[in-house]
Amino acid sequence: MHSHLDKPENLPCIDVINALEECHARGFLWKSIGMCNDAKTNLNACLWVQRQKRAANNREAARARRDKIKQKEQELGL
């Protein structure tokens, strides 16, 4: 599977990732007739939730950095 799926922030999705990998291991025909679609949909949903959490954390960190910069500017009178 993709290396980015092995990142620590994706650990809550590890069961869903393993389910999709097991489905894909059944062979090309199994995948080609859509038998893995539910597993893929579940994986996409789980990863989307993880991405939203990561984005919220990034926004908060950026807000804190901006506030710190504004505070320093005010101290310097800029």
HTML snippet that shows the backbone in 3Dmol.js (N, CA, C, O; Angstrom):
<script src="https://3Dmol.org/build/3Dmol-min.js"></script>
<div id="view" style="width:600px;height:400px;position:relative"></div>
<script>
const pdb = `
ATOM      1  N   MET A   1       0.857  -1.170   0.000  1.00  0.00           N
ATOM      2  CA  MET A   1       0.000   0.000   0.000  1.00  0.00           C
ATOM      3  C   MET A   1       0.900   1.228   0.000  1.00  0.00           C
ATOM      4  O   MET A   1       2.122   1.092  -0.066  1.00  0.00           O
ATOM      5  N   HIS A   2       0.341   2.385   0.070  1.00  0.00           N
ATOM      6  CA  HIS A   2       1.088   3.626   0.001  1.00  0.00           C
ATOM      7  C   HIS A   2       1.834   3.884   1.301  1.00  0.00           C
ATOM      8  O   HIS A   2       1.330   3.586   2.384  1.00  0.00           O
ATOM      9  N   SER A   3       3.044   4.442   1.191  1.00  0.00           N
ATOM     10  CA  SER A   3       3.862   4.658   2.374  1.00  0.00           C
ATOM     11  C   SER A   3       3.247   5.683   3.324  1.00  0.00           C
ATOM     12  O   SER A   3       3.469   5.596   4.532  1.00  0.00           O
ATOM     13  N   HIS A   4       2.478   6.656   2.814  1.00  0.00           N
ATOM     14  CA  HIS A   4       1.892   7.656   3.704  1.00  0.00           C
ATOM     15  C   HIS A   4       0.829   7.062   4.625  1.00  0.00           C
ATOM     16  O   HIS A   4       0.451   7.689   5.614  1.00  0.00           O
ATOM     17  N   LEU A   5       0.352   5.880   4.318  1.00  0.00           N
ATOM     18  CA  LEU A   5      -0.635   5.231   5.176  1.00  0.00           C
ATOM     19  C   LEU A   5       0.006   4.654   6.431  1.00  0.00           C
ATOM     20  O   LEU A   5      -0.688   4.319   7.391  1.00  0.00           O
ATOM     21  N   ASP A   6       1.338   4.539   6.424  1.00  0.00           N
ATOM     22  CA  ASP A   6       2.054   3.993   7.582  1.00  0.00           C
ATOM     23  C   ASP A   6       2.411   5.059   8.605  1.00  0.00           C
ATOM     24  O   ASP A   6       3.020   4.746   9.628  1.00  0.00           O
ATOM     25  N   LYS A   7       2.047   6.311   8.353  1.00  0.00           N
ATOM     26  CA  LYS A   7       2.388   7.387   9.278  1.00  0.00           C
ATOM     27  C   LYS A   7       1.633   7.212  10.593  1.00  0.00           C
ATOM     28  O   LYS A   7       0.528   6.671  10.611  1.00  0.00           O
ATOM     29  N   PRO A   8       2.232   7.671  11.694  1.00  0.00           N
ATOM     30  CA  PRO A   8       1.602   7.500  13.018  1.00  0.00           C
ATOM     31  C   PRO A   8       0.218   8.126  13.130  1.00  0.00           C
ATOM     32  O   PRO A   8      -0.633   7.591  13.841  1.00  0.00           O
ATOM     33  N   GLU A   9      -0.033   9.245  12.448  1.00  0.00           N
ATOM     34  CA  GLU A   9      -1.348   9.879  12.577  1.00  0.00           C
ATOM     35  C   GLU A   9      -2.453   9.050  11.930  1.00  0.00           C
ATOM     36  O   GLU A   9      -3.634   9.304  12.165  1.00  0.00           O
ATOM     37  N   ASN A  10      -2.084   8.067  11.123  1.00  0.00           N
ATOM     38  CA  ASN A  10      -3.079   7.212  10.486  1.00  0.00           C
ATOM     39  C   ASN A  10      -3.321   5.911  11.255  1.00  0.00           C
ATOM     40  O   ASN A  10      -4.025   5.027  10.767  1.00  0.00           O
ATOM     41  N   LEU A  11      -2.748   5.791  12.441  1.00  0.00           N
ATOM     42  CA  LEU A  11      -2.948   4.581  13.239  1.00  0.00           C
ATOM     43  C   LEU A  11      -4.412   4.297  13.558  1.00  0.00           C
ATOM     44  O   LEU A  11      -4.787   3.126  13.612  1.00  0.00           O
ATOM     45  N   PRO A  12      -5.264   5.306  13.774  1.00  0.00           N
ATOM     46  CA  PRO A  12      -6.678   4.982  14.003  1.00  0.00           C
ATOM     47  C   PRO A  12      -7.322   4.277  12.811  1.00  0.00           C
ATOM     48  O   PRO A  12      -8.358   3.630  12.966  1.00  0.00           O
ATOM     49  N   CYS A  13      -6.736   4.388  11.649  1.00  0.00           N
ATOM     50  CA  CYS A  13      -7.299   3.781  10.435  1.00  0.00           C
ATOM     51  C   CYS A  13      -6.638   2.452  10.076  1.00  0.00           C
ATOM     52  O   CYS A  13      -6.927   1.888   9.020  1.00  0.00           O
ATOM     53  N   ILE A  14      -5.763   1.947  10.930  1.00  0.00           N
ATOM     54  CA  ILE A  14      -4.978   0.768  10.568  1.00  0.00           C
ATOM     55  C   ILE A  14      -5.862  -0.447  10.280  1.00  0.00           C
ATOM     56  O   ILE A  14      -5.541  -1.239   9.394  1.00  0.00           O
ATOM     57  N   ASP A  15      -6.957  -0.607  11.003  1.00  0.00           N
ATOM     58  CA  ASP A  15      -7.839  -1.752  10.757  1.00  0.00           C
ATOM     59  C   ASP A  15      -8.497  -1.650   9.382  1.00  0.00           C
ATOM     60  O   ASP A  15      -8.650  -2.649   8.680  1.00  0.00           O
ATOM     61  N   VAL A  16      -8.881  -0.436   9.010  1.00  0.00           N
ATOM     62  CA  VAL A  16      -9.527  -0.222   7.715  1.00  0.00           C
ATOM     63  C   VAL A  16      -8.508  -0.418   6.590  1.00  0.00           C
ATOM     64  O   VAL A  16      -8.832  -0.968   5.538  1.00  0.00           O
ATOM     65  N   ILE A  17      -7.273   0.039   6.823  1.00  0.00           N
ATOM     66  CA  ILE A  17      -6.205  -0.140   5.843  1.00  0.00           C
ATOM     67  C   ILE A  17      -5.947  -1.627   5.629  1.00  0.00           C
ATOM     68  O   ILE A  17      -5.834  -2.088   4.493  1.00  0.00           O
ATOM     69  N   ASN A  18      -5.857  -2.369   6.722  1.00  0.00           N
ATOM     70  CA  ASN A  18      -5.606  -3.813   6.622  1.00  0.00           C
ATOM     71  C   ASN A  18      -6.754  -4.526   5.917  1.00  0.00           C
ATOM     72  O   ASN A  18      -6.522  -5.464   5.154  1.00  0.00           O
ATOM     73  N   ALA A  19      -7.992  -4.092   6.163  1.00  0.00           N
ATOM     74  CA  ALA A  19      -9.145  -4.711   5.499  1.00  0.00           C
ATOM     75  C   ALA A  19      -9.065  -4.506   3.981  1.00  0.00           C
ATOM     76  O   ALA A  19      -9.348  -5.423   3.210  1.00  0.00           O
ATOM     77  N   LEU A  20      -8.678  -3.304   3.562  1.00  0.00           N
ATOM     78  CA  LEU A  20      -8.552  -3.045   2.124  1.00  0.00           C
ATOM     79  C   LEU A  20      -7.409  -3.853   1.523  1.00  0.00           C
ATOM     80  O   LEU A  20      -7.541  -4.394   0.425  1.00  0.00           O
ATOM     81  N   GLU A  21      -6.292  -3.939   2.232  1.00  0.00           N
ATOM     82  CA  GLU A  21      -5.167  -4.733   1.732  1.00  0.00           C
ATOM     83  C   GLU A  21      -5.543  -6.209   1.601  1.00  0.00           C
ATOM     84  O   GLU A  21      -5.160  -6.869   0.635  1.00  0.00           O
ATOM     85  N   GLU A  22      -6.291  -6.720   2.572  1.00  0.00           N
ATOM     86  CA  GLU A  22      -6.739  -8.115   2.500  1.00  0.00           C
ATOM     87  C   GLU A  22      -7.672  -8.323   1.312  1.00  0.00           C
ATOM     88  O   GLU A  22      -7.606  -9.345   0.629  1.00  0.00           O
ATOM     89  N   CYS A  23      -8.527  -7.358   1.076  1.00  0.00           N
ATOM     90  CA  CYS A  23      -9.441  -7.458  -0.059  1.00  0.00           C
ATOM     91  C   CYS A  23      -8.659  -7.454  -1.367  1.00  0.00           C
ATOM     92  O   CYS A  23      -8.944  -8.239  -2.272  1.00  0.00           O
ATOM     93  N   HIS A  24      -7.671  -6.566  -1.462  1.00  0.00           N
ATOM     94  CA  HIS A  24      -6.864  -6.504  -2.677  1.00  0.00           C
ATOM     95  C   HIS A  24      -6.041  -7.778  -2.872  1.00  0.00           C
ATOM     96  O   HIS A  24      -5.754  -8.172  -4.002  1.00  0.00           O
ATOM     97  N   ALA A  25      -5.665  -8.415  -1.765  1.00  0.00           N
ATOM     98  CA  ALA A  25      -4.869  -9.639  -1.852  1.00  0.00           C
ATOM     99  C   ALA A  25      -5.669 -10.805  -2.440  1.00  0.00           C
ATOM    100  O   ALA A  25      -5.086 -11.806  -2.856  1.00  0.00           O
ATOM    101  N   ARG A  26      -6.967 -10.685  -2.477  1.00  0.00           N
ATOM    102  CA  ARG A  26      -7.795 -11.763  -3.044  1.00  0.00           C
ATOM    103  C   ARG A  26      -7.632 -11.883  -4.554  1.00  0.00           C
ATOM    104  O   ARG A  26      -7.995 -12.902  -5.141  1.00  0.00           O
ATOM    105  N   GLY A  27      -7.094 -10.858  -5.173  1.00  0.00           N
ATOM    106  CA  GLY A  27      -6.804 -10.951  -6.593  1.00  0.00           C
ATOM    107  C   GLY A  27      -7.458  -9.865  -7.420  1.00  0.00           C
ATOM    108  O   GLY A  27      -8.342  -9.142  -6.961  1.00  0.00           O
ATOM    109  N   PHE A  28      -6.989  -9.775  -8.660  1.00  0.00           N
ATOM    110  CA  PHE A  28      -7.435  -8.734  -9.573  1.00  0.00           C
ATOM    111  C   PHE A  28      -8.927  -8.837  -9.865  1.00  0.00           C
ATOM    112  O   PHE A  28      -9.623  -7.822  -9.877  1.00  0.00           O
ATOM    113  N   LEU A  29      -9.419 -10.021 -10.095  1.00  0.00           N
ATOM    114  CA  LEU A  29     -10.833 -10.189 -10.448  1.00  0.00           C
ATOM    115  C   LEU A  29     -11.733  -9.702  -9.318  1.00  0.00           C
ATOM    116  O   LEU A  29     -12.755  -9.058  -9.559  1.00  0.00           O
ATOM    117  N   TRP A  30     -11.347 -10.013  -8.093  1.00  0.00           N
ATOM    118  CA  TRP A  30     -12.127  -9.575  -6.932  1.00  0.00           C
ATOM    119  C   TRP A  30     -12.219  -8.050  -6.904  1.00  0.00           C
ATOM    120  O   TRP A  30     -13.284  -7.483  -6.656  1.00  0.00           O
ATOM    121  N   LYS A  31     -11.075  -7.391  -7.164  1.00  0.00           N
ATOM    122  CA  LYS A  31     -11.056  -5.927  -7.179  1.00  0.00           C
ATOM    123  C   LYS A  31     -11.827  -5.372  -8.367  1.00  0.00           C
ATOM    124  O   LYS A  31     -12.562  -4.393  -8.238  1.00  0.00           O
ATOM    125  N   SER A  32     -11.657  -5.994  -9.506  1.00  0.00           N
ATOM    126  CA  SER A  32     -12.216  -5.428 -10.740  1.00  0.00           C
ATOM    127  C   SER A  32     -13.748  -5.473 -10.788  1.00  0.00           C
ATOM    128  O   SER A  32     -14.361  -4.678 -11.500  1.00  0.00           O
ATOM    129  N   ILE A  33     -14.367  -6.379 -10.050  1.00  0.00           N
ATOM    130  CA  ILE A  33     -15.829  -6.420 -10.050  1.00  0.00           C
ATOM    131  C   ILE A  33     -16.424  -5.605  -8.896  1.00  0.00           C
ATOM    132  O   ILE A  33     -17.626  -5.659  -8.636  1.00  0.00           O
ATOM    133  N   GLY A  34     -15.551  -4.845  -8.207  1.00  0.00           N
ATOM    134  CA  GLY A  34     -16.031  -3.908  -7.206  1.00  0.00           C
ATOM    135  C   GLY A  34     -16.244  -4.468  -5.818  1.00  0.00           C
ATOM    136  O   GLY A  34     -16.952  -3.862  -5.014  1.00  0.00           O
ATOM    137  N   MET A  35     -15.656  -5.595  -5.519  1.00  0.00           N
ATOM    138  CA  MET A  35     -15.861  -6.206  -4.210  1.00  0.00           C
ATOM    139  C   MET A  35     -15.104  -5.475  -3.095  1.00  0.00           C
ATOM    140  O   MET A  35     -15.371  -5.703  -1.915  1.00  0.00           O
ATOM    141  N   CYS A  36     -14.152  -4.591  -3.467  1.00  0.00           N
ATOM    142  CA  CYS A  36     -13.376  -3.853  -2.472  1.00  0.00           C
ATOM    143  C   CYS A  36     -13.857  -2.407  -2.329  1.00  0.00           C
ATOM    144  O   CYS A  36     -13.254  -1.618  -1.602  1.00  0.00           O
ATOM    145  N   ASN A  37     -14.926  -2.067  -3.013  1.00  0.00           N
ATOM    146  CA  ASN A  37     -15.387  -0.676  -3.003  1.00  0.00           C
ATOM    147  C   ASN A  37     -15.797  -0.211  -1.609  1.00  0.00           C
ATOM    148  O   ASN A  37     -15.504   0.924  -1.235  1.00  0.00           O
ATOM    149  N   ASP A  38     -16.462  -1.054  -0.841  1.00  0.00           N
ATOM    150  CA  ASP A  38     -16.872  -0.656   0.505  1.00  0.00           C
ATOM    151  C   ASP A  38     -15.658  -0.409   1.402  1.00  0.00           C
ATOM    152  O   ASP A  38     -15.630   0.548   2.176  1.00  0.00           O
ATOM    153  N   ALA A  39     -14.662  -1.280   1.288  1.00  0.00           N
ATOM    154  CA  ALA A  39     -13.450  -1.115   2.088  1.00  0.00           C
ATOM    155  C   ALA A  39     -12.733   0.178   1.705  1.00  0.00           C
ATOM    156  O   ALA A  39     -12.224   0.888   2.572  1.00  0.00           O
ATOM    157  N   LYS A  40     -12.694   0.479   0.428  1.00  0.00           N
ATOM    158  CA  LYS A  40     -12.052   1.709  -0.040  1.00  0.00           C
ATOM    159  C   LYS A  40     -12.818   2.935   0.440  1.00  0.00           C
ATOM    160  O   LYS A  40     -12.206   3.920   0.854  1.00  0.00           O
ATOM    161  N   THR A  41     -14.142   2.891   0.390  1.00  0.00           N
ATOM    162  CA  THR A  41     -14.961   4.003   0.870  1.00  0.00           C
ATOM    163  C   THR A  41     -14.735   4.230   2.359  1.00  0.00           C
ATOM    164  O   THR A  41     -14.625   5.373   2.805  1.00  0.00           O
ATOM    165  N   ASN A  42     -14.666   3.149   3.126  1.00  0.00           N
ATOM    166  CA  ASN A  42     -14.406   3.251   4.568  1.00  0.00           C
ATOM    167  C   ASN A  42     -13.031   3.842   4.843  1.00  0.00           C
ATOM    168  O   ASN A  42     -12.869   4.654   5.754  1.00  0.00           O
ATOM    169  N   LEU A  43     -12.039   3.433   4.051  1.00  0.00           N
ATOM    170  CA  LEU A  43     -10.693   3.968   4.212  1.00  0.00           C
ATOM    171  C   LEU A  43     -10.666   5.461   3.895  1.00  0.00           C
ATOM    172  O   LEU A  43     -10.071   6.242   4.636  1.00  0.00           O
ATOM    173  N   ASN A  44     -11.301   5.854   2.809  1.00  0.00           N
ATOM    174  CA  ASN A  44     -11.340   7.271   2.452  1.00  0.00           C
ATOM    175  C   ASN A  44     -11.992   8.098   3.553  1.00  0.00           C
ATOM    176  O   ASN A  44     -11.519   9.188   3.873  1.00  0.00           O
ATOM    177  N   ALA A  45     -13.066   7.590   4.128  1.00  0.00           N
ATOM    178  CA  ALA A  45     -13.755   8.311   5.199  1.00  0.00           C
ATOM    179  C   ALA A  45     -12.862   8.444   6.432  1.00  0.00           C
ATOM    180  O   ALA A  45     -12.798   9.513   7.039  1.00  0.00           O
ATOM    181  N   CYS A  46     -12.187   7.387   6.797  1.00  0.00           N
ATOM    182  CA  CYS A  46     -11.310   7.411   7.962  1.00  0.00           C
ATOM    183  C   CYS A  46     -10.149   8.377   7.744  1.00  0.00           C
ATOM    184  O   CYS A  46      -9.822   9.169   8.628  1.00  0.00           O
ATOM    185  N   LEU A  47      -9.529   8.312   6.572  1.00  0.00           N
ATOM    186  CA  LEU A  47      -8.410   9.206   6.282  1.00  0.00           C
ATOM    187  C   LEU A  47      -8.864  10.658   6.207  1.00  0.00           C
ATOM    188  O   LEU A  47      -8.106  11.559   6.564  1.00  0.00           O
ATOM    189  N   TRP A  48     -10.086  10.896   5.750  1.00  0.00           N
ATOM    190  CA  TRP A  48     -10.607  12.254   5.679  1.00  0.00           C
ATOM    191  C   TRP A  48     -10.736  12.842   7.084  1.00  0.00           C
ATOM    192  O   TRP A  48     -10.393  14.002   7.315  1.00  0.00           O
ATOM    193  N   VAL A  49     -11.229  12.037   8.013  1.00  0.00           N
ATOM    194  CA  VAL A  49     -11.352  12.491   9.400  1.00  0.00           C
ATOM    195  C   VAL A  49      -9.966  12.826   9.959  1.00  0.00           C
ATOM    196  O   VAL A  49      -9.792  13.848  10.622  1.00  0.00           O
ATOM    197  N   GLN A  50      -8.993  11.971   9.693  1.00  0.00           N
ATOM    198  CA  GLN A  50      -7.634  12.218  10.175  1.00  0.00           C
ATOM    199  C   GLN A  50      -7.055  13.491   9.548  1.00  0.00           C
ATOM    200  O   GLN A  50      -6.355  14.253  10.215  1.00  0.00           O
ATOM    201  N   ARG A  51      -7.347  13.714   8.283  1.00  0.00           N
ATOM    202  CA  ARG A  51      -6.859  14.916   7.607  1.00  0.00           C
ATOM    203  C   ARG A  51      -7.488  16.165   8.214  1.00  0.00           C
ATOM    204  O   ARG A  51      -6.810  17.178   8.388  1.00  0.00           O
ATOM    205  N   GLN A  52      -8.771  16.103   8.534  1.00  0.00           N
ATOM    206  CA  GLN A  52      -9.442  17.245   9.142  1.00  0.00           C
ATOM    207  C   GLN A  52      -8.836  17.577  10.506  1.00  0.00           C
ATOM    208  O   GLN A  52      -8.670  18.750  10.841  1.00  0.00           O
ATOM    209  N   LYS A  53      -8.510  16.566  11.281  1.00  0.00           N
ATOM    210  CA  LYS A  53      -7.876  16.787  12.581  1.00  0.00           C
ATOM    211  C   LYS A  53      -6.506  17.431  12.399  1.00  0.00           C
ATOM    212  O   LYS A  53      -6.155  18.370  13.113  1.00  0.00           O
ATOM    213  N   ARG A  54      -5.732  16.919  11.438  1.00  0.00           N
ATOM    214  CA  ARG A  54      -4.406  17.455  11.171  1.00  0.00           C
ATOM    215  C   ARG A  54      -4.489  18.911  10.710  1.00  0.00           C
ATOM    216  O   ARG A  54      -3.681  19.741  11.126  1.00  0.00           O
ATOM    217  N   ALA A  55      -5.467  19.224   9.848  1.00  0.00           N
ATOM    218  CA  ALA A  55      -5.644  20.588   9.360  1.00  0.00           C
ATOM    219  C   ALA A  55      -6.033  21.530  10.501  1.00  0.00           C
ATOM    220  O   ALA A  55      -5.553  22.662  10.559  1.00  0.00           O
ATOM    221  N   ALA A  56      -6.887  21.076  11.396  1.00  0.00           N
ATOM    222  CA  ALA A  56      -7.282  21.905  12.541  1.00  0.00           C
ATOM    223  C   ALA A  56      -6.081  22.194  13.429  1.00  0.00           C
ATOM    224  O   ALA A  56      -5.909  23.317  13.902  1.00  0.00           O
ATOM    225  N   ASN A  57      -5.258  21.188  13.652  1.00  0.00           N
ATOM    226  CA  ASN A  57      -4.045  21.391  14.445  1.00  0.00           C
ATOM    227  C   ASN A  57      -3.093  22.370  13.762  1.00  0.00           C
ATOM    228  O   ASN A  57      -2.498  23.226  14.416  1.00  0.00           O
ATOM    229  N   ASN A  58      -2.953  22.237  12.446  1.00  0.00           N
ATOM    230  CA  ASN A  58      -2.084  23.142  11.693  1.00  0.00           C
ATOM    231  C   ASN A  58      -2.599  24.576  11.754  1.00  0.00           C
ATOM    232  O   ASN A  58      -1.815  25.511  11.911  1.00  0.00           O
ATOM    233  N   ARG A  59      -3.922  24.756  11.629  1.00  0.00           N
ATOM    234  CA  ARG A  59      -4.501  26.100  11.715  1.00  0.00           C
ATOM    235  C   ARG A  59      -4.242  26.718  13.076  1.00  0.00           C
ATOM    236  O   ARG A  59      -3.892  27.894  13.174  1.00  0.00           O
ATOM    237  N   GLU A  60      -4.412  25.932  14.120  1.00  0.00           N
ATOM    238  CA  GLU A  60      -4.187  26.433  15.477  1.00  0.00           C
ATOM    239  C   GLU A  60      -2.722  26.809  15.673  1.00  0.00           C
ATOM    240  O   GLU A  60      -2.423  27.840  16.276  1.00  0.00           O
ATOM    241  N   ALA A  61      -1.817  25.992  15.175  1.00  0.00           N
ATOM    242  CA  ALA A  61      -0.389  26.298  15.299  1.00  0.00           C
ATOM    243  C   ALA A  61      -0.043  27.570  14.523  1.00  0.00           C
ATOM    244  O   ALA A  61       0.729  28.397  15.008  1.00  0.00           O
ATOM    245  N   ALA A  62      -0.604  27.732  13.334  1.00  0.00           N
ATOM    246  CA  ALA A  62      -0.355  28.931  12.541  1.00  0.00           C
ATOM    247  C   ALA A  62      -0.909  30.159  13.238  1.00  0.00           C
ATOM    248  O   ALA A  62      -0.275  31.214  13.240  1.00  0.00           O
ATOM    249  N   ARG A  63      -2.083  30.029  13.828  1.00  0.00           N
ATOM    250  CA  ARG A  63      -2.682  31.148  14.566  1.00  0.00           C
ATOM    251  C   ARG A  63      -1.792  31.547  15.740  1.00  0.00           C
ATOM    252  O   ARG A  63      -1.600  32.735  15.999  1.00  0.00           O
ATOM    253  N   ALA A  64      -1.258  30.574  16.439  1.00  0.00           N
ATOM    254  CA  ALA A  64      -0.370  30.852  17.572  1.00  0.00           C
ATOM    255  C   ALA A  64       0.902  31.551  17.093  1.00  0.00           C
ATOM    256  O   ALA A  64       1.371  32.489  17.738  1.00  0.00           O
ATOM    257  N   ARG A  65       1.463  31.103  15.967  1.00  0.00           N
ATOM    258  CA  ARG A  65       2.665  31.752  15.423  1.00  0.00           C
ATOM    259  C   ARG A  65       2.381  33.194  15.026  1.00  0.00           C
ATOM    260  O   ARG A  65       3.184  34.085  15.304  1.00  0.00           O
ATOM    261  N   ARG A  66       1.230  33.433  14.369  1.00  0.00           N
ATOM    262  CA  ARG A  66       0.861  34.799  13.973  1.00  0.00           C
ATOM    263  C   ARG A  66       0.677  35.691  15.186  1.00  0.00           C
ATOM    264  O   ARG A  66       1.116  36.841  15.185  1.00  0.00           O
ATOM    265  N   ASP A  67       0.034  35.172  16.219  1.00  0.00           N
ATOM    266  CA  ASP A  67      -0.174  35.949  17.435  1.00  0.00           C
ATOM    267  C   ASP A  67       1.158  36.290  18.099  1.00  0.00           C
ATOM    268  O   ASP A  67       1.346  37.399  18.600  1.00  0.00           O
ATOM    269  N   LYS A  68       2.064  35.343  18.099  1.00  0.00           N
ATOM    270  CA  LYS A  68       3.386  35.572  18.688  1.00  0.00           C
ATOM    271  C   LYS A  68       4.138  36.653  17.906  1.00  0.00           C
ATOM    272  O   LYS A  68       4.790  37.511  18.501  1.00  0.00           O
ATOM    273  N   ILE A  69       4.048  36.610  16.581  1.00  0.00           N
ATOM    274  CA  ILE A  69       4.704  37.611  15.745  1.00  0.00           C
ATOM    275  C   ILE A  69       4.089  38.987  15.983  1.00  0.00           C
ATOM    276  O   ILE A  69       4.812  39.976  16.102  1.00  0.00           O
ATOM    277  N   LYS A  70       2.759  39.058  16.055  1.00  0.00           N
ATOM    278  CA  LYS A  70       2.097  40.334  16.316  1.00  0.00           C
ATOM    279  C   LYS A  70       2.514  40.902  17.667  1.00  0.00           C
ATOM    280  O   LYS A  70       2.728  42.107  17.804  1.00  0.00           O
ATOM    281  N   GLN A  71       2.627  40.035  18.656  1.00  0.00           N
ATOM    282  CA  GLN A  71       3.029  40.470  19.978  1.00  0.00           C
ATOM    283  C   GLN A  71       4.442  41.039  19.941  1.00  0.00           C
ATOM    284  O   GLN A  71       4.699  42.085  20.536  1.00  0.00           O
ATOM    285  N   LYS A  72       5.353  40.374  19.260  1.00  0.00           N
ATOM    286  CA  LYS A  72       6.732  40.855  19.136  1.00  0.00           C
ATOM    287  C   LYS A  72       6.776  42.186  18.396  1.00  0.00           C
ATOM    288  O   LYS A  72       7.535  43.080  18.769  1.00  0.00           O
ATOM    289  N   GLU A  73       5.960  42.321  17.342  1.00  0.00           N
ATOM    290  CA  GLU A  73       5.910  43.576  16.596  1.00  0.00           C
ATOM    291  C   GLU A  73       5.432  44.711  17.494  1.00  0.00           C
ATOM    292  O   GLU A  73       5.977  45.814  17.444  1.00  0.00           O
ATOM    293  N   GLN A  74       4.432  44.451  18.304  1.00  0.00           N
ATOM    294  CA  GLN A  74       3.908  45.480  19.205  1.00  0.00           C
ATOM    295  C   GLN A  74       4.945  45.871  20.252  1.00  0.00           C
ATOM    296  O   GLN A  74       5.053  47.040  20.621  1.00  0.00           O
ATOM    297  N   GLU A  75       5.701  44.897  20.726  1.00  0.00           N
ATOM    298  CA  GLU A  75       6.755  45.180  21.697  1.00  0.00           C
ATOM    299  C   GLU A  75       7.836  46.076  21.095  1.00  0.00           C
ATOM    300  O   GLU A  75       8.396  46.941  21.767  1.00  0.00           O
ATOM    301  N   LEU A  76       8.115  45.843  19.801  1.00  0.00           N
ATOM    302  CA  LEU A  76       9.135  46.631  19.115  1.00  0.00           C
ATOM    303  C   LEU A  76       8.579  47.942  18.576  1.00  0.00           C
ATOM    304  O   LEU A  76       9.344  48.794  18.124  1.00  0.00           O
ATOM    305  N   GLY A  77       7.280  48.118  18.614  1.00  0.00           N
ATOM    306  CA  GLY A  77       6.651  49.328  18.133  1.00  0.00           C
ATOM    307  C   GLY A  77       6.549  49.405  16.626  1.00  0.00           C
ATOM    308  O   GLY A  77       6.546  50.496  16.057  1.00  0.00           O
ATOM    309  N   LEU A  78       6.466  48.279  15.985  1.00  0.00           N
ATOM    310  CA  LEU A  78       6.358  48.231  14.517  1.00  0.00           C
ATOM    311  C   LEU A  78       4.933  48.282  14.051  1.00  0.00           C
ATOM    312  O   LEU A  78       4.676  48.251  12.848  1.00  0.00           O
TER     313      LEU A  78
END
`;
const viewer = $3Dmol.createViewer("view");
viewer.addModel(pdb, "pdb");
viewer.setStyle({}, {cartoon: {color: "spectrum"}});
viewer.zoomTo();
viewer.render();
</script>
